[in-house]
Amino acid sequence: MIDLHTHSFLSDGDLLPTELVRRAEHIGYRVIAITDHVDQSNLDFVVPRLAELAESLNKVMRIKTIPGVELTHVPPVTIGELADRARSLGAKLVVVHGETIVEPVSPGTDHHALEAGVDILAHPGLISPEDVKLAAQRDIFLELSARRGHSLTNGHVAKLAMEMGARLVLNTDTHEPSDLITIEYAMAVVRGAGLNEEQIKAVLLNSEQLAERIA
Protein backbone atom coordinates (compact mmCIF):
# COMPACT_ATOMS: atom_id res chain seq x y z
CA MET A 1 0.00 0.00 0.00
CA ILE A 2 1.21 3.47 -0.94
CA ASP A 3 -0.74 6.29 0.70
CA LEU A 4 0.14 9.87 -0.21
CA HIS A 5 -2.40 11.78 1.90
CA THR A 6 -2.46 11.43 5.71
CA HIS A 7 -2.54 13.67 8.76
CA SER A 8 -0.85 13.64 12.17
CA PHE A 9 -1.64 15.75 15.21
CA LEU A 10 0.55 18.49 13.77
CA SER A 11 -2.75 19.43 12.18
CA ASP A 12 -6.03 17.62 12.90
CA GLY A 13 -4.98 13.97 13.04
CA ASP A 14 -5.05 11.84 16.19
CA LEU A 15 -1.53 10.43 16.17
CA LEU A 16 2.04 11.51 16.59
CA PRO A 17 3.73 11.43 13.18
CA THR A 18 5.94 8.53 14.26
CA GLU A 19 2.98 6.51 15.55
CA LEU A 20 1.13 7.14 12.31
CA VAL A 21 4.09 5.80 10.34
CA ARG A 22 4.50 2.77 12.60
CA ARG A 23 0.82 1.85 12.43
CA ALA A 24 0.96 2.09 8.64
CA GLU A 25 4.08 -0.07 8.54
CA HIS A 26 2.41 -2.65 10.78
CA ILE A 27 -0.50 -3.22 8.38
CA GLY A 28 1.76 -3.51 5.36
CA TYR A 29 2.27 -0.02 3.94
CA ARG A 30 5.40 0.47 1.86
CA VAL A 31 5.18 4.27 1.55
CA ILE A 32 3.32 6.92 3.52
CA ALA A 33 3.25 10.67 3.00
CA ILE A 34 2.35 12.86 5.95
CA THR A 35 0.53 15.84 4.47
CA ASP A 36 -0.70 17.89 7.39
CA HIS A 37 -3.10 20.75 6.77
CA VAL A 38 -1.31 24.07 6.37
CA ASP A 39 -2.01 27.66 5.46
CA GLN A 40 -0.01 30.86 5.88
CA SER A 41 -0.19 30.57 9.68
CA ASN A 42 1.55 27.24 10.28
CA LEU A 43 3.43 26.26 7.11
CA ASP A 44 6.78 27.43 8.52
CA PHE A 45 6.22 25.36 11.67
CA VAL A 46 4.93 22.10 10.19
CA VAL A 47 7.07 21.49 7.13
CA PRO A 48 10.58 21.57 8.66
CA ARG A 49 9.49 19.23 11.45
CA LEU A 50 8.02 16.68 9.06
CA ALA A 51 11.09 16.91 6.83
CA GLU A 52 13.42 16.32 9.77
CA LEU A 53 11.34 13.42 11.05
CA ALA A 54 11.16 11.73 7.64
CA GLU A 55 14.92 11.93 7.24
CA SER A 56 15.36 10.27 10.62
CA LEU A 57 12.73 7.54 10.20
CA ASN A 58 13.90 6.61 6.71
CA LYS A 59 17.26 5.59 8.16
CA VAL A 60 15.79 3.01 10.54
CA MET A 61 12.37 1.84 9.27
CA ARG A 62 11.35 -0.34 6.33
CA ILE A 63 8.50 1.95 5.37
CA LYS A 64 9.34 5.07 3.36
CA THR A 65 8.10 8.35 4.86
CA ILE A 66 7.55 11.36 2.62
CA PRO A 67 7.16 14.85 4.15
CA GLY A 68 4.39 16.87 2.55
CA VAL A 69 1.59 19.35 3.06
CA GLU A 70 -2.06 19.77 2.20
CA LEU A 71 -2.81 23.41 1.44
CA THR A 72 -6.27 23.71 2.93
CA HIS A 73 -9.00 26.32 2.43
CA VAL A 74 -6.45 28.93 1.40
CA PRO A 75 -7.47 31.72 -1.01
CA PRO A 76 -7.05 30.14 -4.45
CA VAL A 77 -4.79 32.92 -5.75
CA THR A 78 -2.24 32.15 -3.00
CA ILE A 79 -1.81 28.46 -3.84
CA GLY A 80 1.18 28.89 -6.16
CA GLU A 81 3.11 31.04 -3.70
CA LEU A 82 2.39 28.70 -0.78
CA ALA A 83 3.31 25.61 -2.77
CA ASP A 84 6.68 27.14 -3.66
CA ARG A 85 7.25 28.10 -0.04
CA ALA A 86 6.40 24.61 1.19
CA ARG A 87 8.88 23.05 -1.21
CA SER A 88 11.60 25.49 -0.18
CA LEU A 89 11.11 24.38 3.44
CA GLY A 90 11.46 20.68 2.63
CA ALA A 91 8.06 19.42 1.50
CA LYS A 92 8.55 16.66 -1.07
CA LEU A 93 4.84 16.48 -1.88
CA VAL A 94 2.32 19.29 -2.24
CA VAL A 95 -1.35 18.34 -2.05
CA VAL A 96 -4.20 20.82 -2.35
CA HIS A 97 -7.51 20.36 -0.55
CA GLY A 98 -9.84 20.33 -3.54
CA GLU A 99 -13.44 21.40 -3.92
CA THR A 100 -15.06 18.50 -2.07
CA ILE A 101 -18.84 18.75 -1.93
CA VAL A 102 -18.90 18.28 1.86
CA GLU A 103 -16.94 21.44 2.77
CA PRO A 104 -17.19 25.11 1.72
CA VAL A 105 -13.95 25.20 -0.28
CA SER A 106 -13.51 28.43 -2.25
CA PRO A 107 -14.59 28.15 -5.89
CA GLY A 108 -11.60 28.20 -8.18
CA THR A 109 -9.42 26.13 -5.84
CA ASP A 110 -9.24 23.18 -8.23
CA HIS A 111 -8.22 25.37 -11.16
CA HIS A 112 -5.61 27.42 -9.29
CA ALA A 113 -4.06 24.26 -7.84
CA LEU A 114 -3.66 22.83 -11.32
CA GLU A 115 -2.29 26.09 -12.65
CA ALA A 116 0.24 26.12 -9.77
CA GLY A 117 1.55 22.69 -10.72
CA VAL A 118 0.99 20.92 -7.41
CA ASP A 119 1.47 17.16 -7.14
CA ILE A 120 -2.02 15.98 -6.15
CA LEU A 121 -5.42 17.63 -6.22
CA ALA A 122 -7.20 15.89 -3.37
CA HIS A 123 -10.92 15.03 -3.47
CA PRO A 124 -11.64 17.53 -6.27
CA GLY A 125 -15.41 17.17 -6.00
CA LEU A 126 -17.45 17.96 -9.09
CA ILE A 127 -14.36 19.04 -11.00
CA SER A 128 -15.02 20.42 -14.47
CA PRO A 129 -14.03 18.60 -17.67
CA GLU A 130 -11.80 21.56 -18.52
CA ASP A 131 -9.87 21.21 -15.27
CA VAL A 132 -9.54 17.44 -15.69
CA LYS A 133 -8.09 18.09 -19.14
CA LEU A 134 -5.66 20.58 -17.57
CA ALA A 135 -4.63 17.97 -14.99
CA ALA A 136 -3.88 15.57 -17.83
CA GLN A 137 -1.86 18.17 -19.71
CA ARG A 138 0.19 19.06 -16.63
CA ASP A 139 0.49 15.47 -15.34
CA ILE A 140 -1.07 16.37 -12.00
CA PHE A 141 -2.70 13.49 -10.17
CA LEU A 142 -6.37 13.59 -9.22
CA GLU A 143 -7.34 11.81 -6.04
CA LEU A 144 -9.89 9.11 -5.47
CA SER A 145 -10.58 9.23 -1.75
CA ALA A 146 -11.26 6.43 0.69
CA ARG A 147 -12.54 8.99 3.22
CA ARG A 148 -16.25 9.18 3.92
CA GLY A 149 -17.84 12.27 2.45
CA HIS A 150 -14.98 13.09 0.13
CA SER A 151 -15.51 9.74 -1.61
CA LEU A 152 -19.02 10.68 -2.78
CA THR A 153 -17.70 12.14 -6.04
CA ASN A 154 -15.14 9.41 -6.80
CA GLY A 155 -17.27 8.14 -9.68
CA HIS A 156 -17.47 11.58 -11.28
CA VAL A 157 -13.71 12.13 -10.96
CA ALA A 158 -12.88 8.66 -12.30
CA LYS A 159 -15.22 8.95 -15.28
CA LEU A 160 -13.79 12.28 -16.42
CA ALA A 161 -10.21 11.16 -15.79
CA MET A 162 -10.72 8.15 -18.04
CA GLU A 163 -12.25 10.36 -20.75
CA MET A 164 -9.56 13.06 -20.57
CA GLY A 165 -6.51 10.93 -19.89
CA ALA A 166 -5.80 12.33 -16.42
CA ARG A 167 -3.97 10.14 -13.93
CA LEU A 168 -5.59 9.03 -10.69
CA VAL A 169 -4.27 8.01 -7.29
CA LEU A 170 -6.10 6.45 -4.36
CA ASN A 171 -5.42 7.91 -0.90
CA THR A 172 -7.03 7.56 2.52
CA ASP A 173 -6.89 11.11 3.90
CA THR A 174 -6.20 9.38 7.22
CA HIS A 175 -6.94 11.31 10.42
CA GLU A 176 -7.24 8.43 12.89
CA PRO A 177 -5.89 4.87 13.10
CA SER A 178 -9.03 3.27 11.69
CA ASP A 179 -8.66 5.28 8.47
CA LEU A 180 -5.59 3.30 7.40
CA ILE A 181 -6.52 0.58 4.92
CA THR A 182 -5.22 -2.59 3.32
CA ILE A 183 -4.36 -2.87 -0.36
CA GLU A 184 -7.43 -5.09 -0.80
CA TYR A 185 -9.70 -2.38 0.57
CA ALA A 186 -7.95 0.22 -1.60
CA MET A 187 -8.70 -1.86 -4.69
CA ALA A 188 -12.34 -2.16 -3.63
CA VAL A 189 -12.67 1.64 -3.32
CA VAL A 190 -11.24 2.13 -6.81
CA ARG A 191 -13.51 -0.59 -8.18
CA GLY A 192 -16.43 1.19 -6.53
CA ALA A 193 -15.59 4.31 -8.55
CA GLY A 194 -16.46 2.34 -11.67
CA LEU A 195 -13.02 1.29 -12.88
CA ASN A 196 -12.16 -2.11 -14.30
CA GLU A 197 -9.33 -4.37 -13.20
CA GLU A 198 -6.82 -2.94 -15.68
CA GLN A 199 -7.67 0.61 -14.63
CA ILE A 200 -7.39 -0.33 -10.94
CA LYS A 201 -3.87 -1.60 -11.53
CA ALA A 202 -3.03 1.65 -13.33
CA VAL A 203 -4.23 3.72 -10.35
CA LEU A 204 -2.05 1.73 -7.96
CA LEU A 205 0.92 2.02 -10.33
CA ASN A 206 0.40 5.79 -10.49
CA SER A 207 0.88 6.01 -6.73
CA GLU A 208 4.12 4.05 -7.03
CA GLN A 209 5.41 6.21 -9.87
CA LEU A 210 4.58 9.44 -8.04
CA ALA A 211 6.27 8.19 -4.86
CA GLU A 212 9.40 7.39 -6.88
CA ARG A 213 9.29 10.78 -8.59
CA ILE A 214 9.26 12.76 -5.38
CA ALA A 215 11.48 10.51 -3.26
N, C-alpha and C positions, 0 to 999 in steps of 0.2 A: 504494500500500500504506500502510495506517495500522496501526501496531503499538503497542499500549498496555501492553506488558509485556516489558521487557528489563533486562539487568543489565550493569553495568560492573565494573571491578576495585575500585570502592568497596565492593563486597560480594564475590561469588564469580564475577564475569565475568572474561574474559580481557583486555578492552580498556580503555584510557582512555575516559572518557565521550566526549570529542571524536572519537576514532577510531571509536567505535561509531556516532556520529551520521553521520560522513563516509561510512563504509562503507554505511550504510543509504541515504544520499542517492545514492550512486553506483549502487545497483541499482534506484533508482526510488521509494524511499519518499517520501511527502509529509509524514507525521507520525510521530514516534517519541517514546514516553515512556520515560524511564529510571526504572525502579522498583526500585532496589536493595533487597536484603533488609535489614530493620531490626528491632530489638527495643528494649528499654529502654536497652541499652548503647551503641548507636551512632546512634540517631535524631537526636540533637542535632548530631552531626558530619556525617552524610550529607546531610540535607535542605538546609541552607543552602548547601552547596557545589553541589548540583545546581541549586538555584534560581538561584544567581548565574551558573552556567555557561549555563543555558538562556536567561537574559536576554541574555547576551553573544552567544551563537550565533545567536539569533533576529534579531539586527540585521544579520548578515552572510551568512547561509546561506539557501538556498531552502527547505530542509526545516524544518519546525516541530518544536522540541524542547520536550517537556513534562516538568517535574520532578515525580517521584512517589516512592512507596515501595511496597514489598511487606512488610506485617507478616507475619512468618514464624515459625511455631512458638511464638508467644506464648501465655500462658494465655488461654483464650477470654474470660474476664471482663474482661481488660484491653484488649480490642480497641477499644472505644469511646473510652476515655481516650487511647490511643496515636494513634488516628486524628485526634482533635481536636488533639493536640499536633503531629502531623505537618503538619496544615493551617496551624496557627499559625506554623510555621517556614518555610512557603513551598511545601509540597507541593500541587500542583494536582490530583493524582490519588492516591487511596488504594486500593491493591489489597490483598486479604488472601489469603495462601497457604492455599487450601482443603484439604479432607480427601481429597487424592489417595490412591489405593490403594497407591502405591509408596513412601510415607513414613509414619512414625508420628505423624501430626498428631493433636493432642488432639481427642477427640470433643467435639462442640459448637462447634467452630470455625466451621463453615458458618453455624449458626444465629446465633451471637453477631455474626458479621460482618454479617449481614443486619439484625439488630436495631440495629447501630451505624450503619447507613446509609452504608456504604462505597460506592465507585464500582463496583468489579469484584470478584467472588468468583472467584479463579483456580482452575482445575482442581479443581472441587468434588467430584470422585470420585462415589461412589454417593449423591449428595445425595437427601434424602427428598422425596416429593411436597409435603409441607407446607412445606418450606423453598423449593422452587421457586415455590410459590404466593406465599410471602412476598416473594420476589425480584420477582415480577410486581407485587405490590401496592405495593412500595416503589420500583419502577423501578430496581432494581440489576441490573447486567449480569452474566450468567453466562458464563464463559469456555469456549470450545472451544480446546484447546491443540494446537499443532503440535509440541510437544516429546514425544520418545519417553518412554514410561512414563505421563506425565500424560495422554496422548491416548487411553489404553486405555478410558476411560469416556466419551469424547465422544458415543458413540451414546446412552448412557443419559441424559446431560445434555440432548442435543438433543431426544430423544423427549419427556421431561417438560416441557421448555421450550415445545415446540409445543402440548402438551396444556393447560398452565397459563397460557400467554400471557406467559411471561417472555422477556426480550430477551437475545440472545446476541451475543458478540463473538468474533472469532478473533484470537488472539495467538500469538507464537512462544515466549515465555519464553526469549529469546536469552541465552546465556552465552558463546558463542564465535562467530567470524565465520561459520562454516558454518551456524549456526542461522537467520540472516537468510534470508528467502524472497521469492519473487516473488509478485505478485498471482495469477498462474496457479496456483502451488502452493497458495496460501492457499485458493483456490476448490476445489481438489481435496481438501484436508483437510476442508472443510465438507461437500462432497459425500459424502465417505467416512463422515461422521457420520449419513448417511441423509437429508439434506435435498435438496429439489428445487431447480430453478434459481431459482424465485421466492424461496424461503426463503434461498438463498445470497445473493442480491442484498440481502435484508433484513438479513442478518448484516453484510455489508460496509457498508451504510448506517448500521447501528447504531454501528459504530466511528467513522464520520464525524460522526454527531450527538453522540456522547459527546465526541469531540475538540473540537468547536465549543463544547459546553457548558462545558467546563473551561478553555478557552483564555483 
